[in-house]
Amino acid sequence: MNKRVFLIVLDSCGIGEEPDAAEYGDEGSNTLAACATSEYFNMPNMKKLGLFNIDGVDCWPKEEAPQGAFARLQEASKGKDTTIGHWEISGIYSPKPLPTYPNGFPAEVIREFEEKTGRRVLCNRPYSGTDVIRDYGKEHVETGALIVYTSADSVFQIAAHESVVPLEELYRYCKIAREMLQGEHGVGRVIARPFIGEDPNFTRTSNRHDFSLVPPHVTMLDQLKEQNLDVLAVGKINDIFVGKGVTETVSTKNNADGIERTLEYLQKDFNGLCFINLVDFDMLYGHRNDVDGYAKALAYFDEKLPEIMNGLRDEDLLMITADHGCDPATPSTDHSREYVPWVITGKQVKAGANLGTKPTFADIGATILDYFGVEKRITGTSRLKEILR
């Protein structure tokens, strides 16, 4: 019988500051606890699995008899970026954070980008994605100059109106930037940020596309693919790994779409991993300090969870985790250095197995490889014996 693992990343759903959070300016951050203050917060199904029984999680009542296994994972790598987080989940330890640009990109980088694209650059500093098109959108439309901006994350973002710069052209500019930004300036992601509308009512579209660095070492995905196992990527997973180790991919427009694609894969026969990223928590709510919006999104996922679980077969495992935090209640709109949850369920899982606090996200990748009988060449320790009955 085929084995399947469904690994869902609730993008940015951290569960409390890590010991070194102050070094990142994130002392006191707790994304889940912030969301729990909202009247819209409701996660009874995750509660049943043991989310609120995890070490240090005290923002909601604990479950007397949890049905799943659970752990708190600490990030071993340096950083708090989407790329670093997903790489560590898949077995890569990153000893140095990816470069960030709090004062904008160096003049020589911008000059080279302008020369290679033939377009002038606007902005070039850290900015909110919605604010930057509000403040620079009119000039962009009038001149055709590209809006380039960054954030506290390791990103080079290019915003352009779809009627001024067609999507394929914008993606081509991103590929130019991706080829440029290696080594010293090797940002984690180059991101296309298309928008539409008229001044002052510009709005971003769902045609965002991420161009990531190629993972520097072998990952869980690579090892599964080498063994002729399926690696199905839902949402931006394929972008994060630049397709490396992926056998099939499907893009998504939002969390609801990502959940629907997951439900479709639950009905299909495959042997391997279905790796899902639900990005709205981070992109729409964490970065915009929208506590109620984040809480509603978590409640929606929780509402759909029984449907996901009902699709599991006898040999399936469902794992739910996160890649970093993005506390919507702090003054910062950036990612936060937080522990992440690891909740596991399935017919073979020990109910109520509390794995405590583990030192790396990479234990997820190591455990998945162990489940498929693949000898690991990644960091991390398999926790399979602690999880299965």
C-alpha positions in Angstrom: 0.0 0.0 0.0 1.2 3.5 -0.8 2.4 5.8 2.0 1.5 9.4 1.9 2.6 12.4 4.1 0.7 15.7 3.9 2.9 18.5 5.3 1.0 21.8 5.7 2.9 25.0 6.5 0.7 27.7 8.1 3.0 30.4 6.9 4.3 32.6 9.8 2.1 30.9 12.6 4.8 31.1 15.3 4.0 30.1 18.9 6.3 32.4 20.9 9.7 34.1 21.0 12.8 32.0 20.8 15.7 32.5 23.3 17.6 34.7 20.9 14.5 36.7 19.8 16.0 39.9 21.2 18.9 39.7 18.8 16.4 40.0 16.0 14.3 42.7 17.6 11.5 40.3 18.3 11.4 40.1 22.1 7.9 39.4 23.2 6.6 38.2 19.9 4.0 35.5 19.9 1.9 35.2 16.7 -0.6 32.5 17.9 -1.2 34.3 21.3 -1.8 37.6 19.5 -4.4 36.0 17.3 -6.0 34.3 20.3 -6.9 37.8 21.6 -9.3 38.3 18.7 -13.0 37.6 19.1 -12.8 35.7 15.7 -10.2 33.2 17.0 -11.6 29.7 17.1 -9.5 26.5 16.7 -11.3 23.6 18.4 -10.1 21.0 16.0 -6.4 21.9 16.4 -7.1 22.0 20.1 -8.2 18.4 19.9 -5.0 17.4 18.2 -2.9 19.1 20.9 -1.8 22.5 19.6 -2.4 24.2 22.9 -0.7 21.4 24.9 2.6 22.2 23.2 5.4 23.6 25.5 4.9 27.3 26.3 1.5 27.6 24.5 -0.9 28.9 27.1 -3.2 31.2 25.1 -6.1 28.8 25.0 -7.4 25.9 27.1 -5.4 22.7 26.9 -7.0 19.5 25.7 -7.4 16.8 28.4 -6.9 13.9 26.0 -5.2 15.1 22.8 -5.7 13.0 19.7 -2.4 13.9 17.9 1.3 14.0 18.6 2.9 17.4 19.0 6.1 19.3 19.6 7.6 22.8 19.8 10.4 23.3 17.3 13.2 25.8 17.6 15.0 27.3 14.5 18.6 26.3 14.5 19.5 28.4 11.5 20.3 32.1 11.6 17.4 34.1 10.3 13.7 34.3 10.2 13.0 34.2 6.5 10.6 32.0 4.5 13.4 30.5 2.5 15.6 29.8 5.6 12.6 28.3 7.4 11.5 26.0 4.6 15.0 24.9 3.9 15.5 24.0 7.5 12.2 22.0 7.5 13.7 20.1 4.6 17.0 19.5 6.3 19.3 22.4 5.5 21.1 24.2 8.4 22.0 27.8 7.5 24.8 29.2 9.6 24.5 32.7 8.3 21.3 34.8 7.7 20.6 35.8 4.1 21.5 39.5 3.3 19.0 42.2 4.1 19.1 45.9 3.1 17.6 48.3 5.7 18.9 51.2 3.7 18.1 49.9 0.2 20.3 48.2 -2.3 23.8 49.5 -3.1 24.0 51.9 -6.0 26.0 49.5 -8.1 23.3 46.9 -7.8 20.6 49.3 -8.9 22.7 50.7 -11.7 23.4 47.2 -13.1 19.7 46.3 -12.9 18.7 49.5 -14.7 21.3 48.8 -17.4 20.1 45.2 -17.9 16.4 46.0 -18.0 16.5 49.3 -19.7 14.2 50.8 -17.1 14.8 53.3 -14.3 14.2 52.3 -10.7 11.9 54.0 -8.2 12.0 53.8 -4.4 14.8 51.4 -3.5 14.2 51.2 0.2 12.2 49.0 2.7 8.5 49.6 2.2 5.1 48.0 2.8 3.9 46.4 -0.4 0.5 48.2 -0.3 2.1 51.6 0.7 4.7 51.4 -2.0 2.2 51.2 -4.9 0.2 54.0 -3.2 3.2 56.3 -3.1 5.0 55.3 -6.3 2.3 53.8 -8.5 1.3 57.0 -10.3 4.9 57.8 -11.2 5.5 54.3 -12.4 2.4 54.4 -14.6 3.5 57.8 -16.1 7.2 56.8 -16.6 7.4 53.1 -16.9 10.1 53.0 -14.2 10.1 49.9 -12.0 9.3 50.1 -8.3 12.0 48.2 -6.5 11.8 47.8 -2.7 12.7 45.4 0.1 11.7 44.7 3.7 13.3 43.3 6.8 13.4 40.0 5.0 16.0 39.0 2.4 14.0 40.1 -0.6 14.3 42.1 -3.8 10.8 43.0 -4.8 9.7 44.5 -8.2 6.2 46.1 -8.4 4.8 47.0 -11.8 1.3 47.7 -13.2 0.1 44.9 -15.4 -0.9 47.3 -18.2 2.5 49.0 -18.1 4.7 46.0 -17.7 3.1 42.7 -19.0 3.5 39.8 -16.6 5.9 37.9 -18.7 8.1 41.0 -19.0 8.0 41.5 -15.3 8.9 37.9 -14.7 11.8 38.3 -17.1 13.1 41.3 -15.1 12.9 39.2 -12.0 15.0 36.5 -13.7 17.6 39.1 -14.6 17.7 40.3 -10.9 17.9 36.6 -9.7 20.9 36.0 -12.0 22.5 39.2 -10.6 21.9 38.6 -7.0 24.2 35.8 -6.0 27.0 35.5 -3.5 27.4 38.6 -1.4 24.0 40.0 -2.6 22.3 36.6 -2.8 18.9 37.5 -1.4 16.6 34.7 -0.5 13.9 35.7 -3.0 13.3 38.0 -5.9 9.5 38.7 -6.0 7.3 39.9 -8.8 4.6 42.1 -7.3 2.1 43.0 -10.1 -0.8 45.4 -9.5 -3.7 46.9 -11.3 -6.2 49.8 -10.9 -6.0 53.5 -11.2 -4.4 56.1 -8.8 -5.1 56.3 -5.9 -6.8 52.9 -5.8 -4.1 50.5 -7.0 -4.4 46.9 -5.8 -2.0 44.0 -5.9 -3.0 40.9 -8.0 -2.6 37.2 -7.3 0.0 37.0 -10.0 2.9 37.3 -7.6 5.8 35.0 -8.4 8.9 34.2 -6.3 12.3 33.5 -7.7 14.4 31.9 -4.9 18.0 30.9 -4.5 18.7 27.3 -5.3 19.1 25.3 -2.1 22.8 25.0 -1.3 22.6 21.4 -0.1 20.6 18.2 -0.6 17.1 18.4 0.9 14.4 16.0 2.0 12.7 16.7 -1.4 15.8 15.6 -3.3 16.1 12.4 -1.4 12.5 11.4 -1.8 12.7 12.1 -5.6 15.9 10.1 -5.9 14.0 7.1 -4.5 11.3 7.6 -7.1 8.8 8.8 -4.6 6.3 11.6 -5.4 7.0 15.1 -4.2 3.9 17.2 -4.8 4.2 21.0 -4.2 1.2 23.1 -3.5 1.4 26.9 -3.4 4.8 28.6 -3.3 6.7 25.4 -2.3 7.9 25.0 -5.9 9.2 28.6 -5.9 11.0 28.3 -2.6 12.9 25.2 -3.8 13.2 26.4 -7.4 11.6 23.2 -8.5 14.5 21.2 -7.1 13.3 17.8 -5.8 9.7 18.5 -6.9 7.9 16.0 -9.2 4.6 17.9 -9.6 3.4 21.4 -8.7 0.2 23.4 -8.6 0.0 27.1 -7.9 -2.6 28.6 -5.6 -4.4 32.0 -5.4 -5.0 32.0 -1.6 -5.5 29.8 1.4 -8.9 28.6 0.4 -7.5 27.5 -3.0 -4.5 25.8 -1.3 -6.9 23.8 0.9 -9.0 22.8 -2.1 -5.9 21.6 -4.0 -4.9 19.6 -0.8 -8.3 18.0 -0.7 -8.0 17.0 -4.4 -4.6 15.4 -3.7 -6.1 13.5 -0.8 -8.4 11.8 -3.3 -5.5 10.8 -5.6 -3.2 7.8 -5.5 0.4 8.7 -5.0 3.4 7.4 -3.0 5.3 10.2 -1.2 5.0 13.7 0.1 2.4 16.5 -0.5 4.1 19.7 0.7 1.6 22.6 1.1 2.2 26.3 1.9 -0.8 28.5 3.0 0.6 32.0 2.5 -2.3 34.3 3.4 -1.5 34.2 7.2 1.8 35.9 6.5 1.2 37.9 3.3 -2.3 39.3 4.0 -2.5 39.5 7.8 0.9 39.2 9.6 2.7 41.8 7.5 -0.3 44.1 7.7 -0.8 43.8 11.5 -4.3 42.6 11.0 -5.0 40.5 14.1 -8.6 39.9 13.3 -7.9 38.9 9.7 -5.2 36.5 10.9 -7.6 35.0 13.5 -10.3 34.5 10.9 -7.9 32.8 8.6 -6.8 30.4 11.3 -10.4 29.7 12.2 -11.1 29.0 8.5 -8.3 26.5 8.4 -9.5 24.9 11.6 -13.0 24.6 10.1 -11.6 22.8 7.1 -9.4 20.5 9.1 -11.9 17.7 9.7 -12.5 17.5 5.9 -8.8 17.2 5.4 -8.5 14.5 8.1 -11.4 12.6 6.7 -9.4 12.2 3.5 -6.5 10.4 5.2 -6.0 6.8 4.5 -4.6 4.2 6.9 -1.0 4.7 5.9 -1.2 8.5 5.8 0.4 11.1 8.1 -0.7 14.7 8.4 1.8 17.2 9.7 1.0 20.8 10.4 3.8 23.3 11.2 5.1 26.9 10.4 8.3 28.4 9.0 8.7 31.5 11.4 6.5 34.0 13.1 4.9 37.3 12.0 3.2 38.7 15.1 0.4 41.0 13.9 0.1 42.7 17.3 3.6 44.2 17.5 4.6 47.5 16.0 6.8 45.7 13.5 5.2 44.4 10.3 8.1 42.0 9.7 8.7 38.3 10.4 9.5 37.4 14.0 12.0 34.9 15.5 9.6 32.3 17.0 9.2 28.7 17.8 6.9 26.8 15.5 4.3 24.1 16.2 4.6 20.6 14.9 1.3 18.7 15.1 1.0 15.2 13.7 -2.1 13.0 13.2 -3.1 9.8 11.4 -4.3 6.4 12.3 -0.8 5.2 13.3 0.0 8.2 15.5 0.2 7.9 19.3 -2.6 10.0 20.8 -1.2 12.6 23.2 2.5 12.0 22.4 4.2 15.2 23.7 7.6 15.3 22.1 8.5 18.4 24.1 10.8 21.0 22.5 13.2 20.0 19.7 16.3 21.9 18.6 15.6 22.2 14.9 12.9 22.3 12.2 14.9 19.7 10.4 13.5 17.0 12.6 10.4 17.2 10.3 12.4 16.3 7.2 14.4 13.6 9.0 11.1 12.0 10.3 9.5 12.0 6.9 12.6 10.3 5.3 12.5 7.7 8.1 8.8 7.1 7.4 9.6 6.2 3.8 12.6 4.1 4.7 15.1 6.6 3.1 18.5 6.8 4.8 18.9 10.6 5.5 21.7 12.8 4.2 20.3 15.9 5.8 20.5 17.5 9.3 17.8 16.7 11.9 16.8 13.7 13.9 13.9 11.4 13.1 11.2 11.4 15.8 9.2 8.6 14.1 9.5 6.2 17.1 8.1 8.8 19.4 5.2 9.6 17.0 4.0 6.2 15.9 2.2 3.6 18.0 
